[in-house]
């Protein structure tokens, strides 16, 4: 098959691009490199630097494409609170531009990467796709809006659409921006360096951490699954883990001692998050294979940022 992947040089996008190219598919990648790195991509991924809102460029890249993966997005919840207009422009405006270009060229399927953040704070867990969305940040609003645009434009123009609500994805080479880094690589780096682990609130809030390879499995399946049109599907591990439990697992994985610091005057976000993945199993044959403990061990083994200095001397 022939694929176009937007956000191809990002954390998820590069793993997906490389997997599809390795399997022999033609892969075109588009990324504005605001957060991506083309060095992550295999040489046989046909990479183009550009904006997902650039419709003339999209028209060219979409020629002879069977399926589009739309991963291009701004992804930081705290940053979105500061810059809601930018998040709307990229995550919503970019999605609409892509759908228009797909309509113009005649591409028949798109897989949108959405987020478990759209659920917000909910009393009942795990979260099923039938749970009413309650977005609590501009990022979450932008992802929910993108879902609606993809579904609506797809229905109007005969484009098959599926949105995967990915929960807290993690894995080797995950970016560590200087502000608001993802919790797993941040904890691993801090512990490896002998630093303190900062837990917001009391650390009792829970998240559903899903390993990179499992997310890529779901994305690959979504391109050809026969009964997913107009569907929204959760992609997670189905396991609820508290931030305190995560911190302990990180320390045990690295075999180090680390202090914990609690910052209770900062909002820790939703109190609980866990994905009901039964629909993903039914529609995509999805079965997460990598436990959190195994995933942390893989990150520590594969990523030099998370290796304890003492280990390098042994």
C-alpha positions, 0 to 999 in steps of 0.5 A, spaced: 500 500 500 501 507 499 501 511 505 502 519 507 504 520 514 503 527 517 507 528 523 512 523 520 518 525 524 515 525 530 515 520 536 509 516 534 510 518 526 517 516 525 516 509 529 510 508 524 513 510 518 519 506 519 515 500 520 511 501 514 517 502 510 520 496 513 514 492 511 515 494 504 510 499 503 511 506 499 511 511 505 511 519 504 512 523 510 510 530 511 513 534 517 514 541 519 520 539 524 517 544 529 518 538 534 520 532 529 527 530 527 528 527 520 534 523 522 529 518 526 526 516 519 529 510 514 532 512 508 526 509 504 521 513 507 520 519 502 520 525 507 518 532 505 518 538 510 512 542 510 506 545 513 500 540 513 495 546 512 499 547 505 494 544 500 498 545 494 503 541 497 498 536 500 495 535 493 502 533 490 503 528 496 497 525 496 497 522 489 496 515 488 495 514 496 491 509 499 491 511 506 493 517 510 495 517 517 494 524 520 499 525 526 501 532 525 499 536 531 501 540 537 501 535 543 502 539 550 496 540 555 500 545 559 503 549 552 496 549 549 493 553 555 498 558 554 497 558 546 490 556 545 490 559 538 496 556 535 493 549 538 487 551 534 490 553 528 495 547 527 490 541 530 484 543 527 485 548 521 491 543 519 486 537 520 481 541 515 486 542 510 488 535 510 481 533 509 479 538 503 486 536 500 484 528 500 477 530 498 480 534 492 485 528 490 480 522 492 484 519 497 479 514 500 481 512 508 484 516 513 486 514 520 486 520 525 491 520 532 486 523 537 487 522 545 485 520 551 485 527 554 478 528 550 475 524 556 477 529 562 475 527 569 470 522 569 467 518 575 467 511 572 473 507 569 475 504 565 473 509 559 469 506 554 468 510 547 461 511 549 463 515 555 461 523 554 467 527 552 469 532 557 475 536 554 479 540 560 484 543 556 485 547 549 489 541 547 483 536 548 478 541 545 482 541 539 483 533 538 475 532 539 474 538 534 479 534 529 475 528 530 468 531 529 471 534 522 474 528 520 468 524 521 463 529 518 467 531 512 468 524 511 461 522 511 460 528 506 465 526 501 465 518 502 472 518 505 473 512 510 475 515 517 477 512 524 480 516 530 484 512 535 484 515 542 491 514 544 492 514 551 499 515 555 504 513 549 511 512 551 518 508 549 525 509 547 527 516 544 521 519 546 523 527 546 524 530 553 522 538 551 525 543 557 518 544 559 513 540 561 516 533 559 512 527 558 512 523 565 516 516 564 522 519 560 522 525 565 522 520 571 527 515 568 532 521 566 531 524 573 532 517 577 538 515 572 542 522 574 541 521 581 535 527 581 529 527 585 522 525 582 517 530 582 510 528 583 504 533 583 498 532 588 499 526 592 501 522 586 495 518 587 492 520 580 492 514 575 494 514 567 494 508 562 501 507 559 501 504 553 508 502 549 510 505 543 510 498 539 503 497 541 500 503 539 504 502 532 500 495 531 494 499 532 495 504 527 497 499 522 491 495 523 487 501 522 489 502 515 486 495 513 480 493 518 474 492 514 469 495 519 472 501 522 469 507 518 466 513 522 469 509 529 472 512 535 477 507 538 481 507 544 488 505 544 491 504 551 494 498 555 487 497 559 491 497 566 491 503 571 497 505 574 498 511 579 504 516 578 506 513 585 506 506 582 510 509 576 515 512 580 517 506 584 517 502 578 522 507 575 526 506 581 526 498 581 528 498 573 534 502 574 536 499 581 537 506 584 535 510 590 531 517 588 528 522 593 520 523 591 518 531 592 511 532 592 508 539 589 501 539 592 499 546 590 499 544 582 493 541 578 495 534 577 490 533 572 484 528 571 484 523 578 483 517 574 485 515 566 484 508 564 482 505 557 477 500 555 480 497 550 475 492 548 472 495 542 480 495 539 480 488 540 474 487 537 475 491 531 483 491 530 485 485 533 488 489 538 492 486 544 497 490 547 504 485 548 508 490 552 507 491 560 509 497 563 515 493 567 517 490 560 517 497 557 521 501 562 526 496 562 526 496 554 527 504 555 533 503 560 536 498 555 535 502 549 536 509 550 543 512 553 539 518 556 536 513 562 542 509 563 545 510 570 552 512 570 555 507 574 553 502 569 557 505 564 563 504 569 562 496 570 
